[in-house]
Amino acid sequence: MAHYFEIKKNKAGEFVAYFKYNSESIFWTEGYSSKASAKNAIESILKNGPTAEVRETD
C-alpha cells in the first residue's frame, strides 16, 4: 500500500502518528504520552478527515 500511518517515538519519548505516502511523511500529530492516544488520533483523522472542509487563505 502506498499510504499508511506509522506510530513512532520521538526524541522526547512521546508517541507520534505519521501519515506516510511512498515512505515520505506527509503530516504528523503532536506527541502523546501513550501509544493508545496516538492510535486515538489516527482514528479521529480517519473518522473526521473525509468530511472536513478545505479552507484557503491568502
All heavy atoms as TSV, in Angstrom:
chain	resi	resn	atom	element	x	y	z
A	1	MET	N	N	0.851	-1.185	0.000
A	1	MET	CA	C	0.000	0.000	0.000
A	1	MET	C	C	0.891	1.241	0.000
A	1	MET	O	O	1.858	1.333	0.732
A	1	MET	CB	C	-0.913	-0.016	1.221
A	1	MET	CG	C	-1.886	1.132	1.257
A	1	MET	SD	S	-3.011	1.082	2.666
A	1	MET	CE	C	-4.146	-0.157	2.092
A	2	ALA	N	N	0.545	2.190	-0.803
A	2	ALA	CA	C	1.367	3.395	-0.954
A	2	ALA	C	C	1.240	4.352	0.225
A	2	ALA	O	O	2.161	5.098	0.498
A	2	ALA	CB	C	0.990	4.114	-2.241
A	3	HIS	N	N	0.111	4.340	0.915
A	3	HIS	CA	C	-0.056	5.271	2.032
A	3	HIS	C	C	-0.443	4.496	3.293
A	3	HIS	O	O	-1.128	3.479	3.222
A	3	HIS	CB	C	-1.105	6.340	1.713
A	3	HIS	CG	C	-2.392	5.783	1.206
A	3	HIS	ND1	N	-2.567	5.384	-0.083
A	3	HIS	CD2	C	-3.567	5.543	1.827
A	3	HIS	CE1	C	-3.803	4.936	-0.251
A	3	HIS	NE2	N	-4.422	5.016	0.903
A	4	TYR	N	N	0.033	5.022	4.437
A	4	TYR	CA	C	-0.196	4.328	5.697
A	4	TYR	C	C	0.116	5.254	6.866
A	4	TYR	O	O	0.746	6.299	6.696
A	4	TYR	CB	C	0.670	3.071	5.787
A	4	TYR	CG	C	2.152	3.330	5.618
A	4	TYR	CD1	C	2.975	3.550	6.717
A	4	TYR	CD2	C	2.732	3.354	4.352
A	4	TYR	CE1	C	4.329	3.794	6.572
A	4	TYR	CE2	C	4.081	3.590	4.196
A	4	TYR	CZ	C	4.878	3.808	5.298
A	4	TYR	OH	O	6.225	4.051	5.149
A	5	PHE	N	N	-0.342	4.853	8.046
A	5	PHE	CA	C	0.007	5.533	9.287
A	5	PHE	C	C	1.103	4.728	9.981
A	5	PHE	O	O	1.117	3.501	9.920
A	5	PHE	CB	C	-1.194	5.631	10.229
A	5	PHE	CG	C	-2.179	6.682	9.840
A	5	PHE	CD1	C	-3.307	6.360	9.110
A	5	PHE	CD2	C	-1.988	8.010	10.205
A	5	PHE	CE1	C	-4.227	7.329	8.749
A	5	PHE	CE2	C	-2.904	8.983	9.853
A	5	PHE	CZ	C	-4.023	8.643	9.122
A	6	GLU	N	N	1.991	5.429	10.637
A	6	GLU	CA	C	3.055	4.785	11.389
A	6	GLU	C	C	3.191	5.514	12.725
A	6	GLU	O	O	3.204	6.747	12.758
A	6	GLU	CB	C	4.357	4.879	10.600
A	6	GLU	CG	C	5.555	4.267	11.287
A	6	GLU	CD	C	6.789	4.337	10.419
A	6	GLU	OE1	O	7.331	5.444	10.225
A	6	GLU	OE2	O	7.196	3.279	9.924
A	7	ILE	N	N	3.269	4.765	13.804
A	7	ILE	CA	C	3.458	5.348	15.133
A	7	ILE	C	C	4.897	5.088	15.555
A	7	ILE	O	O	5.359	3.940	15.542
A	7	ILE	CB	C	2.477	4.752	16.154
A	7	ILE	CG1	C	1.042	5.070	15.754
A	7	ILE	CG2	C	2.773	5.277	17.556
A	7	ILE	CD1	C	-0.007	4.398	16.614
A	8	LYS	N	N	5.594	6.173	15.901
A	8	LYS	CA	C	6.982	6.079	16.338
A	8	LYS	C	C	7.177	6.972	17.557
A	8	LYS	O	O	6.425	7.918	17.756
A	8	LYS	CB	C	7.946	6.571	15.252
A	8	LYS	CG	C	7.902	5.801	13.974
A	8	LYS	CD	C	9.025	6.165	13.022
A	8	LYS	CE	C	9.102	7.625	12.675
A	8	LYS	NZ	N	10.114	7.946	11.652
A	9	LYS	N	N	8.201	6.670	18.325
A	9	LYS	CA	C	8.580	7.537	19.436
A	9	LYS	C	C	9.503	8.623	18.915
A	9	LYS	O	O	10.392	8.364	18.101
A	9	LYS	CB	C	9.297	6.754	20.526
A	9	LYS	CG	C	8.376	6.081	21.500
A	9	LYS	CD	C	9.168	5.568	22.691
A	9	LYS	CE	C	8.232	5.037	23.748
A	9	LYS	NZ	N	8.972	4.595	24.941
A	10	ASN	N	N	9.289	9.849	19.403
A	10	ASN	CA	C	10.187	10.945	19.037
A	10	ASN	C	C	11.330	11.022	20.050
A	10	ASN	O	O	11.421	10.209	20.971
A	10	ASN	CB	C	9.421	12.264	18.908
A	10	ASN	CG	C	8.788	12.726	20.195
A	10	ASN	OD1	O	9.106	12.243	21.282
A	10	ASN	ND2	N	7.874	13.681	20.097
A	11	LYS	N	N	12.196	12.006	19.889
A	11	LYS	CA	C	13.367	12.140	20.771
A	11	LYS	C	C	12.989	12.400	22.219
A	11	LYS	O	O	13.741	12.089	23.137
A	11	LYS	CB	C	14.278	13.254	20.262
A	11	LYS	CG	C	14.967	12.911	18.970
A	11	LYS	CD	C	15.847	14.040	18.497
A	11	LYS	CE	C	16.495	13.683	17.169
A	11	LYS	NZ	N	17.336	14.772	16.655
A	12	ALA	N	N	11.805	12.968	22.429
A	12	ALA	CA	C	11.337	13.249	23.793
A	12	ALA	C	C	10.663	12.035	24.426
A	12	ALA	O	O	10.192	12.113	25.556
A	12	ALA	CB	C	10.371	14.435	23.767
A	13	GLY	N	N	10.581	10.916	23.682
A	13	GLY	CA	C	9.955	9.706	24.212
A	13	GLY	C	C	8.451	9.676	24.053
A	13	GLY	O	O	7.788	8.826	24.635
A	14	GLU	N	N	7.899	10.614	23.280
A	14	GLU	CA	C	6.452	10.656	23.051
A	14	GLU	C	C	6.101	9.857	21.785
A	14	GLU	O	O	6.936	9.703	20.892
A	14	GLU	CB	C	6.000	12.095	22.855
A	14	GLU	CG	C	6.294	12.990	24.031
A	14	GLU	CD	C	6.102	14.448	23.698
A	14	GLU	OE1	O	6.531	14.895	22.614
A	14	GLU	OE2	O	5.511	15.140	24.523
A	15	PHE	N	N	4.866	9.387	21.724
A	15	PHE	CA	C	4.390	8.659	20.557
A	15	PHE	C	C	3.783	9.638	19.554
A	15	PHE	O	O	2.954	10.467	19.921
A	15	PHE	CB	C	3.345	7.612	20.954
A	15	PHE	CG	C	3.915	6.515	21.805
A	15	PHE	CD1	C	3.871	6.593	23.181
A	15	PHE	CD2	C	4.512	5.409	21.219
A	15	PHE	CE1	C	4.397	5.588	23.976
A	15	PHE	CE2	C	5.046	4.397	21.998
A	15	PHE	CZ	C	4.986	4.484	23.377
A	16	VAL	N	N	4.206	9.534	18.311
A	16	VAL	CA	C	3.736	10.418	17.245
A	16	VAL	C	C	3.209	9.548	16.111
A	16	VAL	O	O	3.844	8.563	15.716
A	16	VAL	CB	C	4.875	11.321	16.724
A	16	VAL	CG1	C	4.386	12.210	15.596
A	16	VAL	CG2	C	5.452	12.149	17.849
A	17	ALA	N	N	2.027	9.904	15.580
A	17	ALA	CA	C	1.450	9.200	14.435
A	17	ALA	C	C	1.809	9.969	13.168
A	17	ALA	O	O	1.525	11.164	13.059
A	17	ALA	CB	C	-0.063	9.098	14.586
A	18	TYR	N	N	2.454	9.286	12.251
A	18	TYR	CA	C	2.848	9.869	10.973
A	18	TYR	C	C	1.975	9.300	9.874
A	18	TYR	O	O	1.719	8.096	9.850
A	18	TYR	CB	C	4.303	9.514	10.636
A	18	TYR	CG	C	5.313	10.119	11.560
A	18	TYR	CD1	C	5.641	9.509	12.767
A	18	TYR	CD2	C	5.948	11.303	11.236
A	18	TYR	CE1	C	6.575	10.064	13.626
A	18	TYR	CE2	C	6.890	11.872	12.089
A	18	TYR	CZ	C	7.190	11.240	13.271
A	18	TYR	OH	O	8.115	11.795	14.120
A	19	PHE	N	N	1.505	10.154	8.964
A	19	PHE	CA	C	0.833	9.684	7.758
A	19	PHE	C	C	1.868	9.725	6.655
A	19	PHE	O	O	2.470	10.763	6.402
A	19	PHE	CB	C	-0.364	10.565	7.389
A	19	PHE	CG	C	-1.058	10.095	6.136
A	19	PHE	CD1	C	-1.863	8.968	6.160
A	19	PHE	CD2	C	-0.874	10.762	4.941
A	19	PHE	CE1	C	-2.490	8.522	5.006
A	19	PHE	CE2	C	-1.503	10.329	3.786
A	19	PHE	CZ	C	-2.307	9.204	3.821
A	20	LYS	N	N	2.093	8.584	6.026
A	20	LYS	CA	C	3.147	8.492	5.018
A	20	LYS	C	C	2.569	8.068	3.672
A	20	LYS	O	O	1.608	7.305	3.608
A	20	LYS	CB	C	4.215	7.499	5.452
A	20	LYS	CG	C	4.975	7.960	6.682
A	20	LYS	CD	C	6.169	7.106	6.940
A	20	LYS	CE	C	7.061	7.745	7.978
A	20	LYS	NZ	N	8.366	7.099	8.023
A	21	TYR	N	N	3.174	8.581	2.621
A	21	TYR	CA	C	2.838	8.196	1.260
A	21	TYR	C	C	4.154	7.871	0.560
A	21	TYR	O	O	5.048	8.716	0.519
A	21	TYR	CB	C	2.106	9.324	0.529
A	21	TYR	CG	C	1.731	8.953	-0.883
A	21	TYR	CD1	C	0.648	8.114	-1.122
A	21	TYR	CD2	C	2.458	9.429	-1.959
A	21	TYR	CE1	C	0.306	7.760	-2.406
A	21	TYR	CE2	C	2.113	9.078	-3.245
A	21	TYR	CZ	C	1.038	8.238	-3.469
A	21	TYR	OH	O	0.707	7.876	-4.742
A	22	ASN	N	N	4.272	6.654	0.065
A	22	ASN	CA	C	5.530	6.188	-0.539
A	22	ASN	C	C	6.715	6.450	0.390
A	22	ASN	O	O	7.751	6.963	-0.013
A	22	ASN	CB	C	5.766	6.834	-1.897
A	22	ASN	CG	C	4.819	6.306	-2.944
A	22	ASN	OD1	O	4.321	5.188	-2.834
A	22	ASN	ND2	N	4.555	7.094	-3.958
A	23	SER	N	N	6.538	6.150	1.655
A	23	SER	CA	C	7.553	6.282	2.704
A	23	SER	C	C	7.940	7.722	3.035
A	23	SER	O	O	8.841	7.963	3.826
A	23	SER	CB	C	8.821	5.496	2.342
A	23	SER	OG	O	8.515	4.124	2.219
A	24	GLU	N	N	7.251	8.707	2.466
A	24	GLU	CA	C	7.523	10.108	2.774
A	24	GLU	C	C	6.474	10.617	3.752
A	24	GLU	O	O	5.276	10.432	3.552
A	24	GLU	CB	C	7.473	10.940	1.497
A	24	GLU	CG	C	7.790	12.394	1.721
A	24	GLU	CD	C	7.775	13.200	0.424
A	24	GLU	OE1	O	7.896	12.611	-0.652
A	24	GLU	OE2	O	7.613	14.431	0.529
A	25	SER	N	N	6.909	11.270	4.830
A	25	SER	CA	C	5.966	11.821	5.807
A	25	SER	C	C	5.224	13.000	5.194
A	25	SER	O	O	5.834	13.968	4.744
A	25	SER	CB	C	6.703	12.284	7.062
A	25	SER	OG	O	7.238	11.184	7.746
A	26	ILE	N	N	3.890	12.904	5.180
A	26	ILE	CA	C	3.046	13.973	4.651
A	26	ILE	C	C	2.606	14.894	5.790
A	26	ILE	O	O	2.636	16.103	5.677
A	26	ILE	CB	C	1.817	13.395	3.921
A	26	ILE	CG1	C	2.250	12.427	2.816
A	26	ILE	CG2	C	0.931	14.493	3.382
A	26	ILE	CD1	C	3.121	13.031	1.732
A	27	PHE	N	N	2.165	14.310	6.900
A	27	PHE	CA	C	1.856	15.081	8.104
A	27	PHE	C	C	1.983	14.173	9.311
A	27	PHE	O	O	2.081	12.960	9.186
A	27	PHE	CB	C	0.463	15.732	8.038
A	27	PHE	CG	C	-0.689	14.767	8.075
A	27	PHE	CD1	C	-1.201	14.300	9.275
A	27	PHE	CD2	C	-1.289	14.334	6.904
A	27	PHE	CE1	C	-2.274	13.423	9.308
A	27	PHE	CE2	C	-2.362	13.465	6.923
A	27	PHE	CZ	C	-2.846	13.006	8.126
A	28	TRP	N	N	2.006	14.796	10.491
A	28	TRP	CA	C	2.143	14.042	11.726
A	28	TRP	C	C	1.403	14.751	12.837
A	28	TRP	O	O	1.079	15.915	12.743
A	28	TRP	CB	C	3.614	13.831	12.093
A	28	TRP	CG	C	4.406	15.086	12.076
A	28	TRP	CD1	C	4.622	15.938	13.113
A	28	TRP	CD2	C	5.059	15.654	10.945
A	28	TRP	NE1	N	5.381	17.002	12.701
A	28	TRP	CE2	C	5.666	16.844	11.362
A	28	TRP	CE3	C	5.205	15.274	9.615
A	28	TRP	CZ2	C	6.393	17.656	10.510
A	28	TRP	CZ3	C	5.921	16.081	8.774
A	28	TRP	CH2	C	6.516	17.245	9.225
A	29	THR	N	N	1.132	13.999	13.882
A	29	THR	CA	C	0.393	14.530	15.022
A	29	THR	C	C	1.363	15.118	16.043
A	29	THR	O	O	2.575	14.984	15.917
A	29	THR	CB	C	-0.421	13.428	15.715
A	29	THR	OG1	O	0.477	12.476	16.296
A	29	THR	CG2	C	-1.369	12.731	14.749
A	30	GLU	N	N	0.799	15.704	17.058
A	30	GLU	CA	C	1.592	16.123	18.202
A	30	GLU	C	C	2.086	14.868	18.926
A	30	GLU	O	O	1.634	13.758	18.631
A	30	GLU	CB	C	0.732	16.959	19.159
A	30	GLU	CG	C	-0.450	16.179	19.736
A	30	GLU	CD	C	-1.358	17.038	20.592
A	30	GLU	OE1	O	-1.043	17.216	21.778
A	30	GLU	OE2	O	-2.347	17.531	20.065
A	31	GLY	N	N	2.975	15.022	19.868
A	31	GLY	CA	C	3.455	13.891	20.648
A	31	GLY	C	C	2.470	13.532	21.753
A	31	GLY	O	O	1.893	14.413	22.391
A	32	TYR	N	N	2.295	12.243	21.981
A	32	TYR	CA	C	1.391	11.741	23.023
A	32	TYR	C	C	2.184	10.890	24.006
A	32	TYR	O	O	3.156	10.234	23.629
A	32	TYR	CB	C	0.272	10.898	22.417
A	32	TYR	CG	C	-0.665	11.696	21.542
A	32	TYR	CD1	C	-0.504	11.710	20.155
A	32	TYR	CD2	C	-1.704	12.430	22.087
A	32	TYR	CE1	C	-1.361	12.436	19.345
A	32	TYR	CE2	C	-2.566	13.163	21.290
A	32	TYR	CZ	C	-2.391	13.159	19.915
A	32	TYR	OH	O	-3.230	13.884	19.125
A	33	SER	N	N	1.733	10.857	25.241
A	33	SER	CA	C	2.441	10.094	26.272
A	33	SER	C	C	2.195	8.589	26.157
A	33	SER	O	O	2.968	7.802	26.692
A	33	SER	CB	C	2.047	10.581	27.664
A	33	SER	OG	O	0.653	10.430	27.857
A	34	SER	N	N	1.135	8.187	25.446
A	34	SER	CA	C	0.856	6.761	25.293
A	34	SER	C	C	0.573	6.419	23.830
A	34	SER	O	O	0.107	7.260	23.058
A	34	SER	CB	C	-0.342	6.342	26.149
A	34	SER	OG	O	-1.536	6.862	25.612
A	35	LYS	N	N	0.863	5.180	23.485
A	35	LYS	CA	C	0.602	4.704	22.126
A	35	LYS	C	C	-0.906	4.692	21.861
A	35	LYS	O	O	-1.355	4.970	20.758
A	35	LYS	CB	C	1.183	3.310	21.924
A	35	LYS	CG	C	1.136	2.843	20.476
A	35	LYS	CD	C	1.704	1.451	20.295
A	35	LYS	CE	C	3.202	1.505	20.334
A	35	LYS	NZ	N	3.826	0.208	19.964
A	36	ALA	N	N	-1.698	4.398	22.890
A	36	ALA	CA	C	-3.161	4.386	22.738
A	36	ALA	C	C	-3.677	5.758	22.312
A	36	ALA	O	O	-4.591	5.852	21.489
A	36	ALA	CB	C	-3.823	3.942	24.031
A	37	SER	N	N	-3.106	6.811	22.852
A	37	SER	CA	C	-3.526	8.168	22.472
A	37	SER	C	C	-3.175	8.461	21.020
A	37	SER	O	O	-3.949	9.100	20.308
A	37	SER	CB	C	-2.871	9.203	23.386
A	37	SER	OG	O	-3.353	9.065	24.703
A	38	ALA	N	N	-2.018	8.001	20.573
A	38	ALA	CA	C	-1.638	8.180	19.169
A	38	ALA	C	C	-2.595	7.408	18.262
A	38	ALA	O	O	-3.003	7.901	17.202
A	38	ALA	CB	C	-0.200	7.739	18.935
A	39	LYS	N	N	-2.997	6.209	18.679
A	39	LYS	CA	C	-3.966	5.422	17.902
A	39	LYS	C	C	-5.318	6.132	17.863
A	39	LYS	O	O	-6.000	6.123	16.836
A	39	LYS	CB	C	-4.118	4.022	18.489
A	39	LYS	CG	C	-2.920	3.142	18.224
A	39	LYS	CD	C	-3.129	1.747	18.805
A	39	LYS	CE	C	-1.928	0.870	18.517
A	39	LYS	NZ	N	-2.107	-0.497	19.018
A	40	ASN	N	N	-5.718	6.755	18.971
A	40	ASN	CA	C	-6.970	7.513	19.000
A	40	ASN	C	C	-6.913	8.692	18.031
A	40	ASN	O	O	-7.921	9.017	17.386
A	40	ASN	CB	C	-7.270	8.019	20.413
A	40	ASN	CG	C	-7.752	6.932	21.329
A	40	ASN	OD1	O	-8.206	5.879	20.889
A	40	ASN	ND2	N	-7.624	7.156	22.625
A	41	ALA	N	N	-5.758	9.328	17.920
A	41	ALA	CA	C	-5.600	10.433	16.971
A	41	ALA	C	C	-5.796	9.942	15.544
A	41	ALA	O	O	-6.472	10.584	14.733
A	41	ALA	CB	C	-4.230	11.078	17.134
A	42	ILE	N	N	-5.241	8.772	15.230
A	42	ILE	CA	C	-5.420	8.191	13.895
A	42	ILE	C	C	-6.892	7.912	13.644
A	42	ILE	O	O	-7.424	8.230	12.571
A	42	ILE	CB	C	-4.583	6.912	13.742
A	42	ILE	CG1	C	-3.097	7.257	13.739
A	42	ILE	CG2	C	-4.964	6.158	12.465
A	42	ILE	CD1	C	-2.175	6.059	13.818
A	43	GLU	N	N	-7.563	7.325	14.608
A	43	GLU	CA	C	-8.992	7.028	14.461
A	43	GLU	C	C	-9.798	8.303	14.224
A	43	GLU	O	O	-10.725	8.325	13.422
A	43	GLU	CB	C	-9.523	6.273	15.676
A	43	GLU	CG	C	-8.987	4.858	15.800
A	43	GLU	CD	C	-9.329	3.997	14.581
A	43	GLU	OE1	O	-10.453	4.076	14.065
A	43	GLU	OE2	O	-8.447	3.244	14.153
A	44	SER	N	N	-9.456	9.375	14.911
A	44	SER	CA	C	-10.143	10.647	14.736
A	44	SER	C	C	-9.924	11.200	13.326
A	44	SER	O	O	-10.856	11.704	12.689
A	44	SER	CB	C	-9.652	11.656	15.771
A	44	SER	OG	O	-10.269	12.903	15.575
A	45	ILE	N	N	-8.707	11.091	12.825
A	45	ILE	CA	C	-8.413	11.550	11.462
A	45	ILE	C	C	-9.215	10.736	10.450
A	45	ILE	O	O	-9.807	11.294	9.519
A	45	ILE	CB	C	-6.905	11.449	11.174
A	45	ILE	CG1	C	-6.138	12.448	12.033
A	45	ILE	CG2	C	-6.620	11.672	9.682
A	45	ILE	CD1	C	-4.638	12.201	12.089
A	46	LEU	N	N	-9.241	9.429	10.629
A	46	LEU	CA	C	-9.974	8.568	9.698
A	46	LEU	C	C	-11.480	8.854	9.733
A	46	LEU	O	O	-12.149	8.838	8.703
A	46	LEU	CB	C	-9.719	7.094	10.029
A	46	LEU	CG	C	-8.298	6.593	9.780
A	46	LEU	CD1	C	-8.136	5.179	10.331
A	46	LEU	CD2	C	-7.966	6.632	8.302
A	47	LYS	N	N	-12.000	9.142	10.919
A	47	LYS	CA	C	-13.431	9.411	11.081
A	47	LYS	C	C	-13.821	10.793	10.563
A	47	LYS	O	O	-14.800	10.944	9.837
A	47	LYS	CB	C	-13.807	9.286	12.553
A	47	LYS	CG	C	-15.256	9.597	12.841
A	47	LYS	CD	C	-15.540	9.504	14.329
A	47	LYS	CE	C	-16.948	9.950	14.642
A	47	LYS	NZ	N	-17.210	9.996	16.074
A	48	ASN	N	N	-13.056	11.806	10.939
A	48	ASN	CA	C	-13.437	13.186	10.657
A	48	ASN	C	C	-12.805	13.772	9.404
A	48	ASN	O	O	-13.316	14.742	8.847
A	48	ASN	CB	C	-13.093	14.071	11.855
A	48	ASN	CG	C	-13.818	13.634	13.100
A	48	ASN	OD1	O	-15.037	13.532	13.105
A	48	ASN	ND2	N	-13.083	13.342	14.148
A	49	GLY	N	N	-11.711	13.209	8.957
A	49	GLY	CA	C	-10.999	13.736	7.800
A	49	GLY	C	C	-11.812	13.806	6.516
A	49	GLY	O	O	-11.793	14.834	5.825
A	50	PRO	N	N	-12.531	12.734	6.167
A	50	PRO	CA	C	-13.271	12.752	4.895
A	50	PRO	C	C	-14.342	13.847	4.801
A	50	PRO	O	O	-14.674	14.286	3.710
A	50	PRO	CB	C	-13.918	11.369	4.836
A	50	PRO	CG	C	-13.030	10.511	5.663
A	50	PRO	CD	C	-12.566	11.410	6.778
A	51	THR	N	N	-14.845	14.305	5.931
A	51	THR	CA	C	-15.905	15.322	5.898
A	51	THR	C	C	-15.388	16.720	6.245
A	51	THR	O	O	-16.171	17.666	6.303
A	51	THR	CB	C	-17.031	14.955	6.878
A	51	THR	OG1	O	-16.485	14.849	8.198
A	51	THR	CG2	C	-17.685	13.634	6.494
A	52	ALA	N	N	-14.091	16.838	6.473
A	52	ALA	CA	C	-13.527	18.138	6.848
A	52	ALA	C	C	-13.549	19.102	5.664
A	52	ALA	O	O	-13.309	18.710	4.526
A	52	ALA	CB	C	-12.098	17.976	7.346
A	53	GLU	N	N	-13.875	20.350	5.950
A	53	GLU	CA	C	-13.885	21.360	4.891
A	53	GLU	C	C	-12.451	21.783	4.572
A	53	GLU	O	O	-11.540	21.609	5.370
A	53	GLU	CB	C	-14.708	22.573	5.299
A	53	GLU	CG	C	-14.127	23.356	6.468
A	53	GLU	CD	C	-14.956	24.563	6.842
A	53	GLU	OE1	O	-14.768	25.622	6.226
A	53	GLU	OE2	O	-15.798	24.418	7.747
A	54	VAL	N	N	-12.269	22.316	3.393
A	54	VAL	CA	C	-10.976	22.834	2.967
A	54	VAL	C	C	-11.059	24.353	2.999
A	54	VAL	O	O	-11.968	24.944	2.399
A	54	VAL	CB	C	-10.606	22.356	1.543
A	54	VAL	CG1	C	-9.309	22.989	1.079
A	54	VAL	CG2	C	-10.530	20.826	1.507
A	55	ARG	N	N	-10.158	24.980	3.713
A	55	ARG	CA	C	-10.136	26.454	3.800
A	55	ARG	C	C	-8.886	26.955	3.101
A	55	ARG	O	O	-7.789	26.466	3.329
A	55	ARG	CB	C	-10.115	26.905	5.245
A	55	ARG	CG	C	-11.376	26.553	5.987
A	55	ARG	CD	C	-11.329	27.066	7.405
A	55	ARG	NE	N	-12.516	26.675	8.133
A	55	ARG	CZ	C	-12.721	26.968	9.402
A	55	ARG	NH1	N	-11.806	27.634	10.077
A	55	ARG	NH2	N	-13.829	26.587	9.997
A	56	GLU	N	N	-9.079	27.965	2.281
A	56	GLU	CA	C	-7.951	28.582	1.598
A	56	GLU	C	C	-7.743	29.971	2.178
A	56	GLU	O	O	-8.702	30.716	2.386
A	56	GLU	CB	C	-8.229	28.677	0.100
A	56	GLU	CG	C	-8.313	27.336	-0.572
A	56	GLU	CD	C	-8.458	27.442	-2.062
A	56	GLU	OE1	O	-7.931	28.392	-2.673
A	56	GLU	OE2	O	-9.122	26.561	-2.639
A	57	THR	N	N	-6.519	30.290	2.474
A	57	THR	CA	C	-6.194	31.625	2.974
A	57	THR	C	C	-5.201	32.273	2.026
A	57	THR	O	O	-4.368	31.608	1.418
A	57	THR	CB	C	-5.601	31.554	4.381
A	57	THR	OG1	O	-4.427	30.742	4.356
A	57	THR	CG2	C	-6.597	30.973	5.367
A	58	ASP	N	N	-5.307	33.548	1.894
A	58	ASP	CA	C	-4.405	34.259	1.002
A	58	ASP	C	C	-3.375	35.028	1.771
A	58	ASP	O	O	-3.443	35.335	2.868
A	58	ASP	CB	C	-5.193	35.240	0.120
A	58	ASP	CG	C	-6.143	34.479	-0.789
A	58	ASP	OD1	O	-5.784	33.383	-1.241
A	58	ASP	OD2	O	-7.238	35.002	-1.044
